[in-house]
Amino acid sequence: MRRMVGVVTGLALAASAQAELRTKTVEYKHGDTVLKGYLAYDDAVNGKRPGVLVVHEWWGLNDYAKHRADMLAQLGYVAFAADMYGDGFNTTSPEEAGKRSAEFRNNRPFGRERLTAALDMLRRNDRCDSRRIAAIGYCFGGTCVLELARSGADIAGVVSFHGGLSTPNPADAKHIKCKVLVCHGANDGFESPEEIAAFQKEMREANVDWQMNIYGGAVHSFTNPNSDKVGIPGIGYNERADKRSWEAMKAFFAEIFR
């Protein structure tokens, strides 16, 4: 454990010493669709370092997802926030967000392919250690990274923050090669007890190396400080759960990137 903690501590110290956060929009493609991801890294860190793919909420690639990428870069990682909708699209309309996200919810292979395009972009970055990559996602993005794992992606781990857990093909869990961390609100009404139980059964039967943290008092979208402003019942920020889940992610990374 001491060695694992040392990996993350070393990254954090390197990032804090004369930190020079660099960010830029990076264009890439999935088929004919032009995508505009967001890259963040600390210029003060020398050599290759682990990469983390960040997948946005159903709102699209907005400032929240980019902020999380910045936070990861400040920890010493190369962070790449994927653009799932194309052209960097984002919205504040629940109706539009629901329409956009449904395209992927109803076509999981298509979503996996689009996210793999972002993963390949991160993997090719000359600062990224392509052997040490993880993916994290929020809400819709949490669903996406779990599907990426189910696709058999050759990555070290995935972290889902208040993401959807169900899948039309539970048997695909047998393809999972990486470790899985799920951070879930105890009062999240968007996932039924049956869906939670089915996910756990899926992980057990596929013999996945998985863990699930349940945060008391937390509802859906508990990591986003702006979730209280949306006006959707059952969505709200929980500062304690936000901080605890971020620390859980950091400990998870210390393990998988050791």
Long-range contacts (C-beta under 8 A, 24 or more apart in sequence): 3-258, 4-254, 4-255, 4-258, 5-254, 7-254, 7-257, 7-258, 8-75, 8-250, 8-251, 8-253, 8-254, 8-257, 10-76, 11-45, 11-49, 11-50, 11-75, 11-76, 11-77, 12-75, 12-76, 14-42, 14-44, 14-45, 14-46, 14-76, 15-42, 15-44, 15-45, 15-73, 15-74, 15-75, 15-76, 16-74, 17-44, 18-44, 19-44, 19-74, 20-44, 21-70, 21-73, 21-74, 22-73, 23-66, 23-69, 23-70, 23-73, 25-88, 26-80, 26-121, 28-117, 28-118, 28-121, 29-117, 30-113, 30-114, 30-117, 33-86, 33-114, 34-86, 34-87, 35-82, 35-83, 35-86, 35-87, 35-88, 35-114, 35-117, 35-118, 36-61, 36-83, 36-86, 36-87, 36-88, 37-61, 37-80, 37-81, 37-82, 37-83, 37-118, 37-121, 38-65, 38-66, 38-69, 38-80, 38-81, 38-83, 39-69, 39-78, 39-79, 39-80, 39-81, 39-125, 40-66, 40-69, 40-70, 40-72, 40-73, 40-78, 40-79, 40-80, 40-81, 41-73, 41-77, 41-78, 41-79, 41-127, 42-73, 42-74, 42-76, 45-76, 45-127, 48-126, 48-127, 48-128, 48-129, 49-76, 49-77, 49-78, 49-127, 49-128, 49-129, 49-132, 50-77, 50-78, 50-128, 50-129, 50-132, 50-133, 50-134, 50-156, 50-253, 50-257, 51-77, 51-78, 51-79, 51-80, 51-122, 51-123, 51-125, 51-128, 51-129, 51-130, 51-132, 51-133, 51-134, 52-77, 52-78, 52-79, 52-80, 52-133, 52-134, 52-135, 52-136, 52-253, 53-79, 53-80, 53-82, 53-115, 53-118, 53-119, 53-122, 53-133, 53-134, 53-135, 53-136, 53-145, 54-79, 54-80, 54-81, 54-82, 54-135, 54-136, 54-137, 54-141, 55-81, 55-82, 55-84, 55-115, 55-118, 55-135, 55-136, 55-137, 55-138, 55-140, 55-141, 55-142, 55-144, 55-145, 56-81, 56-82, 56-84, 56-90, 56-137, 56-138, 56-140, 56-141, 57-97, 57-138, 57-139, 57-140, 57-141, 57-221, 57-224, 58-97, 58-98, 58-100, 58-101, 58-139, 58-140, 59-90, 59-91, 59-92, 59-97, 60-84, 60-85, 60-88, 60-89, 60-90, 60-91, 60-97, 60-100, 61-85, 61-88, 61-89, 61-90, 62-90, 64-138, 64-224, 64-226, 65-138, 65-141, 68-136, 68-138, 71-246, 75-250, 77-253, 78-122, 78-125, 78-127, 78-128, 80-118, 80-121, 80-122, 80-125, 82-114, 82-115, 82-118, 83-118, 84-111, 84-114, 84-115, 84-140, 84-141, 84-144, 94-230, 94-232, 101-140, 104-140, 104-144, 105-143, 105-164, 108-147, 108-167, 108-168, 108-169, 111-144, 111-147, 112-147, 112-148, 112-150, 112-151, 115-144, 115-145, 115-147, 115-148, 116-148, 116-151, 116-153, 119-148, 119-153, 119-155, 132-156, 132-256, 132-257, 134-158, 134-159, 134-178, 134-253, 134-256, 134-257, 135-159, 136-160, 136-161, 136-249, 137-161, 137-163, 138-162, 138-163, 138-221, 138-223, 138-224, 139-163, 139-164, 139-220, 139-221, 140-164, 142-182, 146-180, 146-182, 149-176, 149-177, 149-178, 149-180, 150-175, 150-176, 151-175, 152-176, 152-177, 153-177, 153-178, 156-256, 156-257, 157-181, 157-252, 157-253, 157-256, 159-183, 159-249, 159-252, 160-184, 161-222, 161-223, 161-245, 162-188, 162-190, 162-218, 162-220, 162-221, 162-222, 162-223, 164-190, 164-191, 165-191, 165-195, 165-196, 165-198, 165-199, 166-191, 166-195, 166-198, 166-199, 167-202, 170-198, 170-201, 170-202, 173-202, 173-203, 173-205, 173-206, 173-208, 174-206, 176-206, 176-208, 178-256, 179-208, 179-209, 179-210, 179-252, 179-255, 179-256, 180-208, 180-209, 180-210, 180-211, 181-210, 181-211, 181-212, 181-213, 181-248, 181-249, 181-252, 182-210, 182-211, 182-212, 182-213, 183-213, 183-215, 183-223, 183-241, 183-245, 183-248, 183-249, 184-212, 184-213, 184-214, 184-215, 184-218, 185-214, 185-215, 185-217, 185-218, 185-219, 185-220, 185-222, 185-238, 185-241, 186-214, 186-215, 186-216, 186-217, 186-218, 187-217, 187-218, 187-219, 188-218, 188-219, 188-220, 188-222, 188-234, 189-219, 189-220, 189-234, 190-220, 190-234, 211-252, 213-244, 213-245, 213-248, 215-240, 215-241, 215-244, 215-245, 217-241
